[in-house]
Structures are given as C-alpha cells and as structure tokens.
Amino acid sequence: MTLRMGRVIGIKPSGIERYKDLHANPWPDTVEELKNRNIQNFSIFLRAPENLLFSYWEYTGSNFEEDFAKTKESPRTQAWWDLTAPLQQPLASRKADEWWSPMERVFFAE
Amino acid sequence: MTLRMGRVIGIKPSGIERYKDLHANPWPDTVEELKNRNIQNFSIFLRAPENLLFSYWEYTGSNFEEDFAKTKESPRTQAWWDLTAPLQQPLASRKADEWWSPMERVFFAE
C-alpha cells in the first residue's frame, strides 16, 4: 500500500537560492538512496514570501520507520543534510526528534 | 507530461474539524469533476498549530488553465467551495485572482 506523506519546514530567506541550486542538481547517490528505501515520486515545493518548504513523497515499502532509519545512517545522505540543514528553519512547534514537521493527510482522491 | 502542482492556504482554527469532516466524505460528483479535468493523485495535508493546508495533485492533461476554468464553472464545485472557503484563510501575499497560493517546485525525484 502506498503511503502518501507530506512534511513542512521553514527556509531562511538567505538560504533560498542555495537551496534551489542544490536541489536542481542533487547528488545521484543520495537520490538512489531514497529509491532503495522505497521513497518515490518525491517533490519539494517552495512558497515565498512565507518561506515555507513542503515535501511530498510516496512510500511503497512495508516499514517506513525502519527504511528511514537506514537513510539517516547513510554517510552521503548525512553529508547532503549538512549542506541543506543550515539553510532551513524548523518550525518552532516541532518535536525534539523532528527536523521537517509531519502533516496529517485530510483528503485524497485518486 | 504530468504536471506536479503544490499549493498552500491557511485554515482558521475554528474551521479545522469541519474541514476534516467534509474532506473525509467528499461529494462523489465533485471528485469526479476533478478526474474529468485531468487532476489526479490529489492529497491535502494539514499542519497544526501553524494552521496550514498544503495540496498536491498531478495534472495529466494538455491545458491546465483551460481545464481548471471549467472546474470553476461547475455548479457543484462552486457549492463545495461555498462550504470550504469560509473555513480557510488565504495567505496575505496571494494575488487578487488567487485563493490557494501556488508554490514553486524546486526538487523532484522519480
């Protein structure tokens, strides 16, 4: 069963151009890592001047927590996040173990 | 070519429960209208306490503006929006002809 997941985070105004540049040319191996963890059809959207990023992906595996834990351990993914995290501004309401904040899906139409 | 589109809007705290109830049981004919206009894989996500709605859909037709103009003219869609619009809080930065605010896609991985 496909799990459709949405997450939101802020972006620093000073980080927008760099963030866009990085994501226009992502590292092939970090993208491959996502695929290997059953994450697909992954888009990130930006809204200015509110400076919000929204991400949407579809998880097609059977244990998201387990797969995402593996992604977190990937050195290349960690190196990518070392570049992108300083550009972002997590929501004040996020939980201690969150970076992006999860959203609740309230509607779906095939 | 599939066009992946993201949009954002606020929701009034007082409107959240009603909005969720409506979208848990959407009108079949308004959902059908979307399909007829080549809009599919449509999710809406909610984030509280920021009270943001994010919508994601995939447009598979050849002229989104034309298709969406037809949807806007649908009496049933208008009746649905009469129910949902008072629950929402458009962004202050939106353009005069916008309700939901469009976002820019900055990343995609298949």
Interface residues (C-beta under 8 A of the other chain):
Chain A: R4 G6 V8 Y19 K20 H23 A24 P26 V31 L34 K35 Q40 N41 F42 S43 I44 F45 L46 R47 A48 P49 E50 L52 L53 F54 S55 Y56 L91 S93 S101 M103 E104 R105 V106 F107 F108 A109 E110
Chain B: R4 G6 V8 Y19 K20 H23 A24 P26 V31 L34 K35 Q40 N41 F42 S43 I44 F45 L46 R47 A48 P49 E50 L52 L53 F54 S55 Y56 L91 S93 S101 M103 E104 R105 V106 F107 F108 A109 E110
